[in-house]
Amino acid sequence: MGSSPVLPTIKIMIKIMKYFIIFGYKKEKKNGMDNNLIFDLGFYKGESSTKYLIEGFKVIGVDCNPLLKNNLKFYQWIKTKKLIIEKKCISEKDGEIINFYVQPQKIVWSSTNKNIAERLEESQCYEVETITLSSLIEKYGVPIYCKIDIEGNDSIALKSLFNVEEKPLYISCETECIGNENPYEIDGLENIHILKELGYNKFFLKNQHNDFLFHFELNKEYEWKTYEEICEELKNERQNHDFTEPYSFWWDVYATF
């Protein structure tokens, strides 16, 4: 009795499957810019992410604050994987357990920096797991836009980008976030310096007190400035600001290539 012609076919299929397993076959593309992907570091209540989700983008939200609960309005987006929430803390290393200080009176001020978290009153300490921005990019791909607002850790996230070959086309972060330091003793330029070192060469500033959502599709309408121009603009804004009102200087810098 002759052998079934089906058996050689099955053996070939098994070999092909083994090849894909050994050489890391992936269903989803993880490398290269994803024009439909946005990172929201400092997801908080998801105000910015909600607007991007409505516009059809996929969002990776990152926020480790244990007092923040998933709102039911995100259920459908989470179910369809349009929204993925990483409940971890952006840091310099992956997989560490560190202290995170929650300010119950103003949750948005919670931080790994106790000095920042306790600008109002004593904070509550929780242990959280860390992750780097470079690891998020390795896991999900390169976002077209990365929003960073993580209360004093923005520079840590930015420095992580030195470890990746391709960087987000658009990125934003706070110019500064201080605790009880004297605001007159800093210049607020550190994050802009890091962005320049990363290769970004076009910038603009926005006051956080204004309701603003960045639309990179309208990038030609923004008044992009050079590194020198944006440093001078921030210096002028700080010089003209009344710092006698505590914790009132909130500016974001946006950057691209």
C-alpha positions, 0 to 999 in steps of 0.5 A: 500500500503506497504512502499518502500524498498528504503526508509529505505536504504536512511535513513541509508545513511543519518545517515552514512553521518551525522556520517562522518560530525560530526566526521570530515571525511576527504578525504585526510590523514593529519597525518603522514609523507608524503614521496611525500610532500615538504614544500618550505618556502621562495618560491621566484621564485620557483627555488628549487620547480620547480626541485622537481615538475619535479621529481614528488613531491607535493610542498607547497610554502610559500611566502608573497612578494606582488611583486612576481607574479605567473609565467605561468610555474607553471600554470599546477602544480597549476591547478593539485594541485601539487603546492599550494602557501600560500601567507602568512608570517611565524610567531609566530602566525596565522592570524595576520596582520604585516608589511613586508618590500620589497627591490625592488632592491633585492627582495630576501632580503625582510623581516619582519625585516626592518633592513635586508630589508634595507641593500641596500636602503630604503624598501617599507612596505606592510601589510601581513597575518601570519601563523605558520609552525605548522599550515601548517603541521596541514593543509597539513600533515608532509613533508618529507623535509622542506626548510626554507629560510625566511630572518631572520625568520628561527628560528621562523619557527623552534621554531614552530616545538616544537608544533608538534608531528611528524617533517619533516624527513629532514629540512634545514635553513640558519645559520644566516641572519643579517642586520647591526649588526657586524658579529663578534659579533655573532656566527651563531649557534642559528638555529643549537642549536634549531635543536638539541633541536628539536631532530635532530642529524645529520647535514651538511653545504652547502655554498649558493654560490654553486648551490646545490639541496638537494636530500634526496634519496642520504642521505647516500652520504652526510657527516652527522656530529654530533652536536658538529662537525657541530658547530665546522665546522661553527665556522671554516668557520666563522673564515676563512671568510672575513667579510669585504665584506658585506653580503657575508656569506651565509650558509645553515644547513641541518638536519635529525634524 
